[in-house]
Amino acid sequence: MKDKDQRKRSASTIQRSKRLLSLGMVLSLMASLFAGCSSSADQAEASGGTAPQGDVTLVIGAYSVVKDSVQDIIPLFQKKWKEETGQTVTFQESYEASGTQARAIVGGFEADVALLSLEGDIDKLTKAELVNKDWKDKPDGGMITTSVAVIGTRERNPLGIRSFADLAKPGVKVLYPNPKTSGGAQWDINAIYGAGLKESEREEGKKDPAFAKAFLESVHANIESLDKSGRASMAAFEYGVGDALVTYENELVARIKKGAKYEVVVPDDTILIENPAAVVDRNVDKHGTREVAEAFLDFLWSQQAQEVFAENGFRPTNPEVYAKFEKDYPVPSGLFDIEYLGGWGEVRDTLYSKRGIWYQVLAGI
């Protein structure tokens, strides 16, 4: 009888998760109005016009959250490249959830430069022999920005949320994206799971994966919507769905600067997010764009570009730029990085494999 009841609960949990995923798909359609995924060239082609022509065209495949920053950086690079070489660079841009973008590039989308949410998505490109394995030889191990996982709440934080543990309180409706499609979601889940490990260390004197799983389960029990990407979750939140949103700090900072009335809650225990970029070697060699692609990638670490990232809510990797913005980005007392969870290899095996902790939580087992 007990097994029968357990099967019923598991079936009910799976059905609820499917409904949430369906809701997330609907909300992601609304997000297209919010995020967009085309450049001026794409828009011209869609309207039947002629795409603008330059001396060289560079194709960018990026994760959705970085869109505003990239579109601010592109004109700065175009001006610099024109002054140095006399060439006009035309950009074609695609913005999608990080995992979706990586799969698209592996599947044949011929991006010259990839800006993705997490190292694992660049690893997919190296395994497909699209990106050389030395991509991490760039400054900061190939990471162009950092951020932290935070909680967004409604104006004045009416529910008094201060930590990830508060998201498990009765009646709190939580949003974060689906880690199957979104690199941002993996950072969010890593942050919550890692906060559980931190709490277990305080209570038990050591990391306890079972405690951390239960901690993650308690938060996920309050999930209102699983969305395709971090930008889709932000769009749903702006539409009025949910009480609290787990997302990148930069995503909320950028929206607040544009007038959104939210609060940013930085938990004491949260994860350092590191965002990589790389030249897609096979494609630049095919297109003859290696020189300009390498120059654009290097430009992302320049003071100009790093200041743009900082103004858009990212934590810059350039030490001089970070010093300029340090008061805006204090370091949380319990900040941990991916190595605290064992590194990406361990995280993929323990959290996101077919029988991993995340899928156990999703299925209610």
KEKE-3310 file (N, C-alpha, C; in steps of 0.2 Angstrom, whole numbers, plus 5000, padded with zeros to 4 digits):
npx = (5004:5010:5020:5011:5005:5016:5020:5009:5011:5023:5019:5010:5018:5027:5017:5013:5025:5026:5016:5020:5032:5025:5018:5030:5034:5024:5026:5039:5037:5031:5042:5050:5046:5052:5065:5070:5080:5088:5098:5101:5103:5097:5084:5082:5082:5070:5060:5060:5069:5086:5100:5112:5128:5145:5163:5167:5159:5153:5148:5139:5135:5126:5122:5106:5105:5116:5113:5110:5122:5131:5126:5129:5142:5147:5146:5157:5168:5167:5170:5183:5189:5188:5195:5208:5210:5203:5192:5175:5164:5151:5139:5130:5119:5114:5103:5100:5094:5108:5112:5104:5109:5122:5119:5114:5125:5133:5125:5125:5124:5133:5141:5154:5159:5157:5147:5144:5134:5140:5155:5153:5145:5154:5162:5155:5156:5170:5171:5164:5173:5174:5179:5195:5205:5212:5206:5204:5216:5215:5214:5209:5205:5197:5185:5174:5166:5159:5147:5134:5122:5106:5092:5077:5064:5047:5044:5050:5051:5040:5038:5048:5060:5076:5086:5090:5084:5072:5064:5058:5047:5030:5018:5026:5029:5040:5051:5062:5073:5073:5085:5088:5088:5094:5108:5109:5100:5106:5116:5108:5102:5114:5118:5108:5108:5121:5121:5113:5123:5132:5124:5123:5136:5137:5128:5132:5145:5151:5150:5135:5127:5114:5107:5108:5101:5088:5086:5086:5075:5065:5064:5061:5048:5040:5040:5034:5035:5044:5056:5062:5074:5085:5081:5068:5062:5064:5055:5043:5042:5041:5029:5021:5020:5023:5032:5045:5061:5074:5090:5103:5113:5116:5105:5094:5099:5101:5088:5082:5088:5082:5070:5062:5053:5060:5067:5084:5090:5104:5110:5119:5125:5130:5133:5148:5146:5153:5156:5160:5169:5172:5182:5175:5183:5183:5173:5177:5189:5183:5175:5185:5187:5195:5205:5197:5188:5196:5201:5189:5185:5196:5194:5183:5189:5194:5196:5186:5175:5173:5169:5156:5150:5150:5142:5130:5127:5135:5149:5164:5179:5191:5203:5205:5194:5184:5188:5184:5170:5167:5160:5147:5146:5148:5156:5148:5147:5147:5151:5154:5163:5162:5171:5169:5158:5164:5168:5165:5164:5160:5149:5140:5139:5134:5123:5116:5115:5106:5101:5103:5104:5096:5086:5080:5074:5066:5057:5052:5057)
npy = (4994:5006:5007:5009:5021:5029:5028:5035:5048:5051:5050:5061:5071:5072:5074:5087:5094:5093:5101:5113:5115:5116:5128:5136:5136:5143:5155:5158:5162:5174:5180:5183:5195:5202:5199:5197:5191:5195:5204:5220:5216:5204:5208:5216:5206:5199:5208:5208:5216:5222:5216:5226:5229:5225:5227:5215:5202:5197:5184:5182:5171:5171:5170:5173:5183:5192:5200:5215:5220:5216:5222:5235:5235:5232:5244:5251:5243:5242:5255:5256:5245:5250:5262:5256:5247:5251:5244:5240:5233:5221:5215:5200:5194:5182:5177:5167:5155:5148:5134:5130:5138:5133:5120:5123:5129:5118:5110:5116:5130:5144:5152:5164:5169:5164:5167:5162:5155:5146:5136:5123:5123:5128:5118:5108:5113:5111:5097:5094:5098:5110:5121:5126:5117:5125:5136:5142:5148:5162:5178:5177:5164:5163:5168:5181:5189:5190:5186:5185:5173:5178:5184:5190:5201:5207:5225:5233:5221:5213:5200:5198:5192:5185:5175:5160:5149:5156:5155:5143:5144:5143:5147:5155:5160:5154:5158:5151:5147:5132:5120:5111:5117:5130:5138:5148:5143:5132:5138:5144:5133:5126:5136:5136:5123:5122:5132:5124:5115:5123:5126:5114:5111:5121:5116:5102:5101:5096:5094:5089:5080:5074:5082:5094:5091:5089:5102:5109:5102:5108:5121:5120:5114:5125:5130:5140:5142:5135:5141:5143:5151:5162:5175:5173:5169:5181:5189:5183:5186:5200:5201:5198:5186:5175:5177:5178:5178:5168:5172:5179:5192:5203:5203:5208:5220:5227:5228:5236:5247:5252:5255:5246:5240:5232:5223:5218:5204:5198:5183:5178:5166:5161:5158:5161:5166:5162:5168:5162:5165:5162:5160:5152:5141:5132:5138:5151:5149:5143:5154:5164:5174:5175:5184:5196:5191:5186:5198:5204:5196:5198:5211:5211:5210:5222:5239:5247:5239:5231:5240:5243:5231:5231:5242:5237:5228:5217:5209:5215:5207:5213:5219:5233:5240:5233:5238:5251:5250:5243:5246:5245:5231:5222:5208:5194:5186:5172:5168:5156:5146:5136:5126:5123:5114:5104:5105:5107:5094:5085:5091:5090:5076:5073:5081:5084:5073:5059:5052:5060:5072:5083:5079:5069:5077:5084:5074:5070:5060)
npz = (5000:5004:4994:4983:4986:4986:4972:4967:4972:4966:4952:4952:4955:4944:4934:4938:4936:4922:4918:4923:4915:4903:4905:4906:4893:4887:4893:4888:4875:4876:4881:4870:4865:4874:4875:4862:4847:4836:4825:4817:4804:4803:4805:4794:4784:4788:4785:4772:4766:4761:4769:4779:4772:4775:4775:4781:4789:4805:4815:4829:4842:4856:4874:4881:4891:4890:4880:4880:4884:4874:4863:4866:4866:4853:4844:4849:4847:4833:4829:4833:4826:4813:4813:4815:4804:4793:4789:4788:4800:4800:4810:4814:4825:4837:4850:4863:4875:4885:4884:4873:4863:4862:4858:4845:4838:4838:4830:4818:4816:4811:4820:4823:4835:4851:4865:4880:4894:4903:4907:4904:4892:4883:4883:4876:4863:4861:4862:4850:4841:4837:4843:4849:4861:4869:4873:4885:4888:4887:4895:4912:4912:4901:4904:4903:4911:4927:4940:4952:4959:4963:4972:4966:4971:4973:4974:4988:4995:5000:5006:5015:5011:5013:5010:5002:5009:5013:5002:5003:5011:5016:5004:4996:4980:4967:4954:4942:4928:4917:4919:4909:4897:4900:4904:4914:4923:4928:4935:4945:4951:4956:4965:4975:4979:4983:4994:5002:5005:5012:5023:5029:5033:5043:5052:5054:5053:5042:5024:5018:5006:5006:5014:5007:4995:5001:5005:4992:4987:4995:4991:4978:4979:4979:4966:4953:4940:4926:4915:4898:4897:4906:4903:4899:4911:4918:4910:4913:4926:4926:4920:4930:4936:4950:4966:4969:4961:4955:4949:4939:4946:4938:4929:4936:4940:4928:4924:4934:4932:4921:4925:4931:4946:4957:4970:4975:4982:4989:4994:5008:5007:4992:4974:4964:4948:4933:4917:4900:4885:4868:4852:4838:4831:4820:4812:4810:4802:4791:4787:4785:4794:4805:4810:4813:4822:4833:4837:4841:4852:4860:4863:4872:4884:4886:4894:4890:4886:4897:4906:4901:4903:4917:4919:4915:4925:4927:4935:4933:4926:4924:4934:4937:4932:4940:4953:4951:4951:4963:4975:4971:4970:4981:4990:4994:5011:5012:4999:4986:4974:4959:4961:4974:4974:4968:4955:4937:4931:4941:4946:4934:4934:4947:4949:4936:4928:4921:4931:4941:4955:4953:4944:4951:4961:4952:4948:4960:4968)
capx = (5000:5015:5023:5006:5004:5022:5020:5004:5014:5028:5016:5007:5024:5029:5012:5014:5031:5025:5011:5025:5036:5021:5018:5036:5035:5020:5029:5045:5034:5030:5049:5052:5045:5056:5072:5072:5086:5090:5102:5098:5104:5091:5077:5081:5080:5064:5056:5061:5074:5093:5104:5117:5134:5151:5169:5168:5153:5155:5142:5139:5130:5127:5116:5101:5105:5121:5112:5111:5129:5135:5124:5132:5150:5148:5148:5164:5173:5166:5174:5190:5192:5188:5201:5214:5211:5199:5187:5168:5162:5144:5137:5124:5118:5108:5103:5096:5097:5115:5112:5101:5114:5127:5117:5113:5131:5135:5120:5127:5124:5140:5144:5161:5161:5152:5147:5139:5133:5144:5160:5151:5143:5159:5165:5151:5159:5176:5170:5162:5179:5172:5183:5201:5205:5216:5202:5205:5222:5214:5214:5204:5203:5192:5179:5174:5162:5157:5141:5132:5115:5103:5084:5073:5058:5043:5046:5050:5052:5034:5038:5054:5065:5083:5090:5087:5080:5066:5060:5054:5042:5024:5015:5031:5029:5047:5053:5069:5073:5074:5092:5089:5089:5097:5114:5108:5096:5111:5119:5103:5101:5120:5118:5103:5111:5128:5118:5112:5129:5135:5120:5124:5142:5136:5124:5134:5152:5154:5145:5130:5123:5107:5104:5108:5096:5082:5086:5084:5068:5060:5063:5058:5041:5037:5041:5028:5036:5051:5056:5067:5080:5085:5078:5061:5060:5063:5049:5037:5042:5038:5022:5017:5021:5028:5034:5053:5065:5081:5093:5109:5113:5116:5099:5090:5102:5099:5080:5080:5091:5077:5064:5058:5052:5061:5073:5089:5092:5110:5110:5126:5128:5128:5138:5151:5145:5158:5154:5165:5168:5178:5181:5173:5189:5181:5169:5181:5193:5179:5173:5190:5186:5199:5208:5192:5185:5200:5201:5183:5185:5201:5191:5179:5193:5197:5193:5179:5170:5172:5165:5150:5148:5149:5136:5124:5126:5140:5155:5170:5185:5196:5203:5205:5187:5181:5189:5180:5163:5167:5155:5141:5146:5151:5157:5144:5151:5147:5152:5158:5163:5160:5175:5166:5154:5168:5170:5159:5163:5157:5142:5137:5138:5129:5116:5112:5115:5100:5099:5106:5100:5091:5081:5077:5070:5060:5052:5049:5060)
capy = (5000:5011:5008:5011:5028:5033:5029:5040:5054:5052:5052:5067:5076:5072:5078:5094:5096:5094:5107:5119:5115:5119:5135:5139:5136:5148:5161:5160:5165:5181:5183:5185:5202:5205:5198:5197:5187:5197:5210:5224:5212:5199:5212:5218:5200:5197:5212:5208:5221:5220:5217:5230:5225:5228:5223:5209:5201:5193:5181:5181:5167:5172:5168:5179:5188:5196:5204:5222:5222:5215:5227:5242:5235:5231:5250:5253:5239:5244:5261:5254:5241:5255:5266:5253:5243:5254:5239:5241:5226:5221:5210:5196:5191:5177:5177:5161:5151:5146:5127:5130:5141:5128:5115:5126:5129:5111:5107:5119:5137:5145:5157:5165:5170:5161:5170:5157:5156:5142:5133:5117:5124:5129:5111:5105:5115:5108:5090:5094:5100:5117:5126:5123:5115:5130:5142:5145:5152:5169:5181:5175:5157:5163:5171:5188:5192:5186:5188:5180:5171:5182:5183:5196:5201:5213:5231:5233:5214:5212:5194:5198:5186:5186:5169:5154:5146:5159:5153:5137:5146:5142:5152:5159:5157:5155:5156:5150:5143:5125:5119:5107:5122:5136:5138:5152:5139:5128:5142:5145:5126:5126:5141:5134:5116:5124:5135:5119:5112:5127:5126:5107:5112:5124:5112:5096:5101:5094:5095:5083:5080:5073:5088:5099:5089:5091:5110:5110:5100:5112:5127:5118:5113:5131:5133:5142:5141:5133:5144:5141:5154:5167:5181:5171:5170:5188:5192:5181:5190:5207:5200:5197:5179:5173:5182:5179:5176:5167:5174:5183:5199:5208:5203:5212:5227:5230:5230:5241:5254:5254:5258:5241:5241:5226:5223:5213:5201:5194:5179:5177:5160:5160:5155:5165:5164:5164:5167:5162:5167:5159:5160:5146:5140:5129:5143:5157:5147:5143:5161:5169:5179:5173:5190:5201:5187:5186:5205:5206:5192:5201:5218:5210:5211:5229:5243:5250:5233:5229:5245:5242:5225:5233:5247:5233:5224:5211:5210:5214:5203:5217:5222:5241:5241:5231:5243:5257:5248:5239:5248:5242:5224:5219:5201:5190:5183:5165:5166:5150:5145:5129:5121:5121:5109:5098:5107:5106:5087:5083:5094:5087:5069:5072:5085:5084:5066:5056:5049:5065:5075:5088:5075:5066:5082:5086:5068:5069:5054)
capz = (5000:5004:4987:4979:4987:4983:4965:4965:4973:4960:4946:4953:4955:4937:4930:4940:4933:4915:4918:4924:4909:4898:4907:4905:4886:4885:4895:4884:4869:4878:4882:4863:4865:4879:4873:4855:4845:4830:4823:4811:4798:4804:4805:4787:4780:4790:4782:4765:4764:4760:4775:4778:4770:4777:4772:4784:4794:4811:4817:4836:4845:4863:4878:4880:4896:4889:4874:4881:4885:4868:4858:4868:4865:4846:4841:4851:4843:4825:4828:4834:4820:4807:4814:4814:4798:4788:4787:4791:4802:4801:4815:4814:4832:4839:4857:4865:4881:4883:4882:4867:4859:4861:4853:4839:4835:4836:4825:4811:4816:4810:4824:4823:4842:4856:4872:4884:4901:4908:4904:4901:4886:4878:4882:4871:4857:4860:4860:4843:4838:4834:4847:4851:4868:4872:4873:4892:4888:4887:4901:4917:4910:4896:4907:4901:4916:4933:4943:4958:4959:4968:4972:4965:4974:4972:4977:4995:4997:5005:5010:5019:5009:5014:5009:4998:5013:5013:4996:5004:5016:5013:5000:4992:4973:4965:4947:4939:4922:4917:4918:4903:4892:4902:4908:4920:4927:4931:4940:4950:4955:4959:4970:4980:4981:4987:5000:5007:5008:5017:5029:5032:5036:5049:5057:5055:5053:5035:5018:5018:5000:5007:5017:5002:4991:5004:5004:4985:4986:4999:4987:4971:4980:4978:4960:4950:4932:4924:4909:4894:4898:4912:4901:4899:4918:4919:4907:4916:4932:4924:4918:4936:4939:4955:4971:4969:4955:4956:4943:4939:4949:4932:4925:4939:4940:4922:4923:4938:4929:4916:4928:4935:4953:4961:4975:4974:4988:4988:5000:5011:5004:4985:4970:4959:4941:4928:4910:4896:4878:4864:4845:4836:4827:4813:4808:4808:4797:4785:4784:4784:4799:4812:4813:4816:4827:4838:4839:4845:4858:4865:4865:4877:4891:4887:4899:4887:4886:4904:4909:4898:4907:4924:4919:4914:4930:4927:4939:4928:4927:4924:4941:4937:4931:4946:4958:4950:4953:4969:4980:4968:4969:4987:4990:5000:5016:5011:4992:4984:4967:4956:4964:4981:4972:4965:4948:4933:4930:4947:4945:4929:4936:4953:4948:4930:4924:4920:4938:4946:4960:4950:4940:4957:4964:4948:4948:4967:4971)
cpx = (5004:5018:5018:5005:5010:5022:5015:5007:5019:5025:5013:5012:5026:5024:5012:5020:5030:5021:5016:5029:5031:5020:5024:5037:5030:5023:5035:5043:5034:5037:5052:5051:5050:5063:5074:5078:5088:5094:5099:5098:5098:5085:5076:5079:5073:5059:5056:5066:5081:5097:5110:5124:5140:5157:5170:5162:5155:5149:5143:5133:5131:5121:5112:5102:5111:5119:5113:5118:5133:5133:5127:5140:5151:5150:5155:5169:5173:5171:5181:5193:5192:5194:5208:5215:5207:5193:5180:5166:5154:5143:5131:5124:5113:5109:5098:5098:5103:5115:5109:5105:5119:5125:5116:5119:5134:5131:5121:5126:5131:5142:5151:5164:5155:5153:5142:5139:5138:5149:5158:5148:5148:5162:5161:5154:5166:5176:5168:5168:5178:5177:5189:5201:5209:5212:5202:5212:5221:5214:5208:5201:5198:5186:5179:5170:5161:5150:5139:5125:5112:5095:5081:5066:5054:5046:5045:5050:5046:5035:5044:5059:5072:5088:5087:5082:5073:5061:5056:5048:5035:5021:5019:5031:5036:5047:5060:5068:5074:5081:5093:5091:5093:5103:5113:5104:5101:5115:5115:5103:5108:5120:5114:5106:5117:5126:5116:5118:5132:5131:5122:5131:5142:5133:5128:5142:5155:5148:5141:5126:5116:5104:5103:5102:5089:5081:5083:5077:5063:5059:5059:5050:5037:5037:5035:5029:5043:5051:5062:5074:5079:5081:5070:5058:5059:5057:5043:5036:5039:5031:5018:5017:5025:5029:5041:5056:5072:5085:5100:5108:5112:5109:5094:5093:5100:5092:5079:5083:5086:5071:5060:5058:5053:5066:5077:5091:5098:5111:5118:5129:5125:5134:5141:5150:5150:5156:5159:5163:5174:5176:5179:5177:5187:5177:5173:5186:5189:5177:5178:5190:5190:5201:5203:5189:5189:5201:5195:5183:5190:5198:5186:5182:5195:5193:5186:5174:5168:5168:5157:5146:5146:5143:5129:5123:5130:5145:5161:5175:5191:5197:5203:5198:5183:5182:5185:5172:5162:5162:5148:5140:5150:5151:5153:5148:5152:5148:5156:5158:5161:5164:5172:5161:5157:5170:5164:5158:5159:5149:5137:5135:5133:5123:5113:5113:5108:5097:5101:5101:5094:5085:5077:5072:5064:5055:5049:5051:5066)
cpy = (5006:5013:5011:5019:5032:5034:5034:5047:5056:5054:5059:5073:5077:5076:5085:5097:5097:5100:5113:5120:5118:5126:5139:5140:5142:5155:5163:5163:5172:5184:5185:5192:5206:5205:5199:5193:5189:5203:5214:5220:5207:5202:5214:5212:5198:5201:5212:5213:5218:5221:5221:5226:5229:5225:5216:5208:5196:5191:5179:5176:5168:5170:5174:5184:5193:5201:5212:5224:5222:5220:5234:5241:5235:5238:5252:5249:5240:5250:5260:5250:5246:5259:5263:5249:5246:5250:5241:5234:5226:5214:5207:5193:5187:5177:5172:5159:5148:5139:5126:5133:5136:5123:5117:5126:5122:5108:5111:5127:5140:5152:5158:5166:5167:5164:5166:5158:5152:5138:5126:5117:5125:5122:5107:5107:5112:5101:5089:5096:5106:5122:5122:5122:5120:5136:5146:5148:5159:5171:5178:5168:5157:5166:5179:5192:5188:5190:5184:5179:5175:5181:5190:5196:5207:5219:5231:5226:5213:5205:5193:5193:5189:5181:5164:5150:5149:5157:5147:5138:5145:5148:5156:5156:5159:5154:5155:5146:5136:5123:5114:5111:5128:5135:5142:5148:5134:5132:5143:5139:5125:5130:5138:5127:5118:5128:5130:5115:5116:5127:5119:5108:5116:5120:5105:5095:5098:5095:5088:5084:5079:5079:5094:5097:5091:5098:5112:5108:5105:5119:5125:5116:5119:5134:5134:5141:5140:5136:5142:5144:5159:5173:5179:5171:5177:5191:5190:5185:5197:5206:5199:5190:5178:5179:5183:5175:5174:5168:5177:5190:5204:5208:5208:5219:5230:5232:5235:5248:5256:5255:5252:5242:5235:5227:5217:5210:5197:5190:5179:5171:5159:5159:5161:5162:5167:5163:5167:5164:5164:5160:5153:5144:5137:5134:5149:5155:5146:5149:5166:5175:5179:5180:5195:5197:5187:5193:5207:5202:5196:5208:5217:5210:5218:5233:5245:5245:5231:5234:5245:5236:5227:5238:5243:5227:5218:5214:5209:5210:5207:5221:5229:5243:5239:5236:5249:5256:5244:5240:5245:5234:5221:5211:5198:5186:5175:5163:5160:5149:5138:5124:5118:5115:5103:5099:5105:5098:5084:5085:5091:5079:5069:5076:5084:5078:5064:5054:5054:5068:5079:5084:5071:5071:5084:5080:5067:5062:5054)
cpz = (5000:4998:4983:4980:4985:4976:4963:4966:4968:4954:4946:4952:4947:4933:4931:4936:4925:4914:4918:4918:4903:4899:4905:4897:4883:4886:4891:4877:4870:4879:4875:4862:4869:4877:4866:4853:4838:4830:4818:4805:4797:4802:4798:4783:4782:4786:4775:4762:4763:4767:4774:4776:4772:4773:4775:4789:4799:4814:4825:4839:4853:4867:4879:4885:4895:4883:4875:4881:4878:4863:4860:4866:4857:4843:4843:4848:4835:4824:4829:4828:4814:4807:4813:4808:4792:4786:4791:4793:4803:4805:4814:4821:4833:4847:4859:4872:4880:4881:4875:4861:4857:4857:4846:4835:4833:4831:4818:4811:4816:4814:4824:4831:4846:4863:4876:4891:4906:4904:4901:4894:4880:4877:4877:4864:4856:4859:4853:4839:4834:4837:4850:4858:4872:4873:4880:4893:4888:4894:4906:4915:4905:4898:4906:4907:4922:4936:4949:4957:4965:4968:4971:4968:4972:4976:4984:4999:5002:5009:5014:5017:5009:5012:5004:5002:5014:5008:4998:5009:5012:5010:4996:4985:4969:4958:4946:4933:4923:4915:4912:4897:4893:4906:4914:4925:4931:4937:4946:4954:4959:4965:4976:4983:4986:4993:5005:5010:5013:5024:5033:5036:5043:5055:5059:5055:5047:5030:5018:5011:5001:5010:5011:4997:4994:5004:4997:4984:4989:4995:4981:4972:4979:4971:4956:4942:4931:4917:4905:4895:4904:4909:4900:4906:4920:4916:4910:4923:4931:4922:4924:4939:4944:4960:4971:4963:4957:4950:4944:4942:4943:4929:4929:4939:4934:4921:4928:4936:4924:4919:4932:4942:4957:4966:4973:4980:4986:4994:5002:5008:4997:4981:4965:4952:4937:4921:4904:4889:4874:4856:4843:4830:4820:4809:4806:4802:4791:4782:4783:4788:4805:4814:4816:4822:4834:4841:4843:4852:4863:4867:4871:4884:4891:4892:4896:4888:4893:4908:4907:4902:4914:4924:4918:4919:4931:4932:4934:4930:4927:4931:4942:4936:4937:4952:4957:4952:4959:4974:4977:4969:4975:4987:4996:5004:5015:5003:4991:4977:4965:4959:4971:4980:4969:4958:4944:4931:4935:4947:4940:4931:4942:4952:4942:4926:4924:4927:4943:4951:4958:4947:4946:4960:4959:4948:4955:4970:4975)
residu = (MET:LYS:ASP:LYS:ASP:GLN:ARG:LYS:ARG:SER:ALA:SER:THR:ILE:GLN:ARG:SER:LYS:ARG:LEU:LEU:SER:LEU:GLY:MET:VAL:LEU:SER:LEU:MET:ALA:SER:LEU:PHE:ALA:GLY:CYS:SER:SER:SER:ALA:ASP:GLN:ALA:GLU:ALA:SER:GLY:GLY:THR:ALA:PRO:GLN:GLY:ASP:VAL:THR:LEU:VAL:ILE:GLY:ALA:TYR:SER:VAL:VAL:LYS:ASP:SER:VAL:GLN:ASP:ILE:ILE:PRO:LEU:PHE:GLN:LYS:LYS:TRP:LYS:GLU:GLU:THR:GLY:GLN:THR:VAL:THR:PHE:GLN:GLU:SER:TYR:GLU:ALA:SER:GLY:THR:GLN:ALA:ARG:ALA:ILE:VAL:GLY:GLY:PHE:GLU:ALA:ASP:VAL:ALA:LEU:LEU:SER:LEU:GLU:GLY:ASP:ILE:ASP:LYS:LEU:THR:LYS:ALA:GLU:LEU:VAL:ASN:LYS:ASP:TRP:LYS:ASP:LYS:PRO:ASP:GLY:GLY:MET:ILE:THR:THR:SER:VAL:ALA:VAL:ILE:GLY:THR:ARG:GLU:ARG:ASN:PRO:LEU:GLY:ILE:ARG:SER:PHE:ALA:ASP:LEU:ALA:LYS:PRO:GLY:VAL:LYS:VAL:LEU:TYR:PRO:ASN:PRO:LYS:THR:SER:GLY:GLY:ALA:GLN:TRP:ASP:ILE:ASN:ALA:ILE:TYR:GLY:ALA:GLY:LEU:LYS:GLU:SER:GLU:ARG:GLU:GLU:GLY:LYS:LYS:ASP:PRO:ALA:PHE:ALA:LYS:ALA:PHE:LEU:GLU:SER:VAL:HIS:ALA:ASN:ILE:GLU:SER:LEU:ASP:LYS:SER:GLY:ARG:ALA:SER:MET:ALA:ALA:PHE:GLU:TYR:GLY:VAL:GLY:ASP:ALA:LEU:VAL:THR:TYR:GLU:ASN:GLU:LEU:VAL:ALA:ARG:ILE:LYS:LYS:GLY:ALA:LYS:TYR:GLU:VAL:VAL:VAL:PRO:ASP:ASP:THR:ILE:LEU:ILE:GLU:ASN:PRO:ALA:ALA:VAL:VAL:ASP:ARG:ASN:VAL:ASP:LYS:HIS:GLY:THR:ARG:GLU:VAL:ALA:GLU:ALA:PHE:LEU:ASP:PHE:LEU:TRP:SER:GLN:GLN:ALA:GLN:GLU:VAL:PHE:ALA:GLU:ASN:GLY:PHE:ARG:PRO:THR:ASN:PRO:GLU:VAL:TYR:ALA:LYS:PHE:GLU:LYS:ASP:TYR:PRO:VAL:PRO:SER:GLY:LEU:PHE:ASP:ILE:GLU:TYR:LEU:GLY:GLY:TRP:GLY:GLU:VAL:ARG:ASP:THR:LEU:TYR:SER:LYS:ARG:GLY:ILE:TRP:TYR:GLN:VAL:LEU:ALA:GLY:ILE)
# end
